[in-house]
Amino acid sequence: MSATPPTKLLIIDDDLHLSESLAEVLEMEGYQCVQAATAKDGIEAARKHNPEVVIMDIQLPDSSGFQILQTLRKNSREVILIMMTGRFLSSEEKTQGFQLGADEYITKPFDLQELSVRIRQLLSRGPAA
């Protein structure tokens, strides 16, 4: 009986402290985490590691999360894309994100356990139809 490989998760956020804490908690939950601090590195990491889940900040120094979202969604229909934001989003912004392919939004600060449960729920749905 072979063990299933851990779910690969990519965290794209320029807040190193948040990114590290997130990776630490999620790795304790059994995920394999890769981190990137810029949109460019994030897109490159996604191509290289082919994660099942990407958690990304909407505001990055070199690009908007919406642009990364578009690029990642173009490359894969299956990847689960979770947008993080530190500010209130208008319904137009949220709608734009969902139209571009976001699966979920979370607002900072957020509860790490809640995030973990949401990831598990999204993964349990299986590949997007």
ZAZATI-7333 format. One record per residue: x, y, z of N, C-alpha, C, O in turn. Coordinates in steps of 0.05 Angstrom, whole numbers, plus 5000, padded with zeros to 4 digits. Example, Ala and Ser with C-alpha at 12.3 -4.5 7.8 and 13.67 -1.06 7.14 Angstrom:
526448865156524649105156526449345156528549345169;525749555142527349795143525850015157526850235161;
//
This chain:
501749765000500050005000501850255000503450295018;501450424980503150664979501750894992499350934989;503351055006502251295019501751504997503251534979;499551645000498951854981500852094986501252165009;502052204965503852434970502352664982499952694978;503752834998502353065010501353254989502553284968;499153394995498153594978500053824977500953924997;500653914952502554144948501054404949498954434936;502054584964500854844968502855064962505155044971;502055264947503755494941502655744955500255804952;504355874970503556124984505056354970507456364970;503456544959504756774946503957024962501657114961;505857124977505357364994508057505000510057365006;508057764999510557915004510957955034513058055043;508957885050509257905079510557635089509157435093;513157655092514757415098513857275124513757035126;513257445144512357335170509757175167509556945177;507857285153505357145149505756885133504756675139;507256915111507856695094509156455109508356225106;511156525126512556325142510656185162510555945164;508956345176507156235196505156055182504455835192;504156145160502155995144503355725136502155515140;505755735125507155485116507555295140507155055138;508455415162509055255186506555105195506654855200;504355245198501855125207500754915187499954695195;500854985162499754805141501554555138500554335132;504154585142505954355141505354165164505553915161;504654275187503954105210501353955204500953735215;499754065187497253935179497753725156495853595147;500253705148500953505128501153605099501453445080;501053865095501353975068504354025063505954065081;505054015037507754085029507654365018506254414998;509054555031508754845023511154955009513454895015;510555114988512555264973511755554977509455614977;513755734980513156014984514356184963516556124953;512956404956514056604937513156874947510956904957;514957074943514357344953513357534932512357754938;513657454906512857634885511057474865511057234865;509657624849507957504828509657334809508957114802;511857454801513657314781514657054793514556844780;515557054818516556814831514256614835514656374833;511956724842509656554846508756394822508256154823;508656534799507956404774510056204766509355984757;512556274770514756084765514555834783514855614773;514055884809513755664828511355484821511555234824;509255604811506855444804507555264780506655034779;509055374761509755204737511654984746511354754737;513455044764515554844772514354634790514954394786;512754714810511754524830509054414825508254214838;507454534807504754444801503054394826502154174831;502654604843501154564868498154514863497054594842;496954374882494054334881492554574891490254624883;493854724909492554964921494555194920496855164926;493555434913495155674914493655874931491255934926;495055984951493956194968495556444962497956444965;494156654952495656884944494557144954492057174956;496357334959495557594967494557744943495657704921;492557914946491558074923493558294916493858364893;494858414937496658634931499558534935500458484957;500958524912503758444913505358674901504358834886;507958684908509658914899509858934868509959154857;509858704854510258714825507858664808508058664783;505558604820503158544804500758524823501058514847;498358514810496058464827495458174827496058024809;494158084849493357804851491457724829491357494821;489957924819488057864797489557774772488657594757;491957904767493457824743494657544747494657384728;495557484771496657214776494457004773494756794761;492157074784489756904783489156834754488756594748;489157024737488556984708490656794696489956604682;493156844701495356684690495156394700495356204685;494856364727494756094738492255944728492355694723;490056074726487555944717487855864688486755654680;489256024672489755954644491355694642490955534625;493255664661495055434660493755184672494454954664;491755214689490454984701487655034710487055244723;485754854703483054884711482754754739480854824754;484454574746484154414771485154554796484154514818;487254724793488454844817486455004832484755144821;486554984859484755134876486155404882488355404892;484755624877485955884880484456044902482156094900;485956104923484856244946486156524947488656544949;484556734947485557004948485557104977483657064992;487757234984487957355011487957665008489157764989;486657795026486658085025486858205053485658095072;488258425055488458555081486558795083486558935103;484958825063483059055063480258965055479958745044;478359135059475659075051475559075020476659255008;474258875009473958864980471158944972469258864985;470959104951468259174942467058924928468558744921;464458924925463258694912464158664883464358444873;464858894871465858894843468558744842469058584825;470258804862472858674863472558374867473858204854;470858304886470358014891469257874867470157664859;467358004854466157894830468257854809468357644795;469958054805472058034785473857794791474557634773;474557754817476257534825474957264819476157084808;472357244825470956994820470656944790470956714781;470257154774470057124745472657034733472756894714;474857124746477557044736478356764745480256654736;476756654764477256374772477956324801478756104808;477656534818478256484847476256284858473856294851;477156114876475355924889474456024916472255944925;475956204929475356284956476856544962478856604950;475656704980476956944990477256925020475456815034;479557015031479857035060480957305066482557415051;479957425088480857695096482757675119482257535139;485057805117487057815139485958005160484758205153;486457955186487557705197485357485196483057545199;486257245192484357015191485356795209487656795217;483556625216484156405233485456175217484256095197;487756085225489155885209487655615208487755475188;486355555230484755305230482455325210481855125196;481155555209478955595190480055565162478755445145;482355685156483555665130484055375123483455285101;485155225142485754945137483254785131483254615113;481054835145478554705140477454775112476554595098;477655025105476755115078478354975056477254885036;480954955060482654815040481754525038481454425015;481354395060480554115060477854085045477453895030;476054265051473354255038473654285008472354144992;475254484999475554524971476954284957476154214935;478854164971480253934960478353694958478553534939;476553664977474753434978472653434955471453234949;472253674943470353694921471453554896469953484878;474053504896475253374872475653574850475153814854;476653484827477253664805474753824796472453724796;475254064789473054244780471754134755473154034737;469154154753467754034730468154214706467154154684;
//
